[in-house]
C-alpha cells in the first residue's frame, strides 16, 4: 500500500506521459504543417507577386519576413492569454486568424494589403497556434517528451515536400488569388486541432485581495507580469539560454535561403541546386525523429546533446561553401545531408530544454518570451548573409559567419549553471502558494496536473 502511494506521488511530480498526449502530437503535427510548412511554400507565390504588383524582390520578401516576425513576436501574448484564460480557445482563435489573413490576402490590390493580411493577421494567428500547442504537448509528456516533439516537428519537412507542388498546381489552375483563398480554407483546419485540447477547469479559489488592491495599477501590472512570466527575464539561467538560442537563430536559417543560390553560383544546374536543398530537407526529417528517440533514452543530458548537434550544425554550415570550391557536386550533397540531419536533430531539443530551465509551470511563458526575443535574430541573419555576399561577391563569408554564430550559441550554453554536471540539476521551484491562492495557476500546470489527479481518484 505504501509503495503504491509513493508511486502515485512520483507520478504526480513527473506528470503524465502519453495517453491523450499522443492525440495532441497528431494535432501539433497537422497544425505545424499548416504554419511552417505553409510558410516555406509561400515562395511559390513570390514570382506571381513580383509580376502582378511590379515591385522589387526586396519589397515582396517583406511579406514572408513580416509573417515570421509576427508569429514569434506575438508568442508572449499567446502565452499570457493561455495562462489567463484557456489554451483551447487561444489555439482555435489562432486558426481563425490564420485562415482569415490568407482569405483577405486573396483580395489584395497592393503590397500593403499583403503586409497586413498575410503578414500581421496570419502571423498573429500562427503565433497563437504554435507556442500554445508545443507547450500543451510538452505538458503531457515526461519521459517521451523529446520524441513526441520530434515526431510532431517532422511534419515541417514532410509538408514542405507536399505543399510546394500542390501550391504550384493551385496557382496554375486558379491563379494566385484562388490559390490563397483555398489555402485560407485549408488553414481553418487548425481550429479542429485546437478543439482536441481538453478544456481545463479554472481554479475556484477566490483571490484574497481587497477591492482597493484589485483596482490599483500595481496589482494589474503584477497580474500581467505573472501571465507573461516576466520574472524569467531576471533569472540568469533563462537569460543565458535565451541568448544562446538567439545566437543560434542568426545563422540557422541562412542555408534555407541561400544554399540554392550558392549552388547555382558554384556552377551547378537548377535541378542540381534544387536537389541539394531537397536532400537536406529529407535528412532534416530523419534527424528530428532519430534525435527525439535517442534523447529519450536518457544516456546523456539533453543540454549536452543540444550542444553536440548545434556544434555539428555550425561546422557543416561552414563546410557548405568549402565543399563546392573544388567543383565537386558529390561533396556538396554529402555536406548538405549532414547539415540537414543536424539542423533537424537540434530543433526538438531547443524546446525540450525549456521546461528544465523554467520548470513545467512557467514553460508556456518561457516559450513565448524565447520566441519573441529570437525573432529579431532570425530576421537579422539572412540580410547579414546577403550583405556579406554583396560585399565579397560570393557566399563563402556568408556561410562562415553563419556557422560561427551557431557555434557561438553553443559556447554560450556552456556558461549555464551545472552545465558540466553529469546529472540534471534539481527542477526549478514550483509556483508559490500565494500565486496559487490568487488564482494565477498557469495553464501548463493545470494541463500537467489534471490527468494525474484523475488517475489518482480512479485508483482510490
Secondary structure, 3 states (H helix, E strand, C coil): CHHHHHHHHHHHHHCCCCCHHHHHHHHHHHHHHHHHHHHHHCCHHHHHHHHHHCCCHHHHHHHHHHHHHHHHHCHHHHHHHHHHCCHHHHHHHHHHHHHHHHHHHCCCCCHHHHHHHHHHHHHHHHHHHHHHHHHHHHHCCCCCHHHHHHHHHHHHHHHHHHHHHHHHHHHHHHHHHHHHHHHHHHHCCHHHHHHCCCCCCCCCCCCCCCHHHHHCHHHHHHHHHHHHCHHHHHCHHHHHHHHHHHHHHHHHCHHHHHHHHHHHHCCCCHHHHHHHHHHHHHHHHHHHHHHHHHHCCCCCCHHHHHHHHHHHHHHHHHHHHHHCCCCCHHHHHHHHHHHHHHHHHHHHHHHHCHHHHHCHHHHHHHHHHHHHHHHHHHHHHHHHHHHHHHHHCCCHHHHHHHHHHHHHHHHHHCCCCCCCCCCCCCCCCCCCHHHHHCCCCCHHHHHHHHHHHHHHHHHC
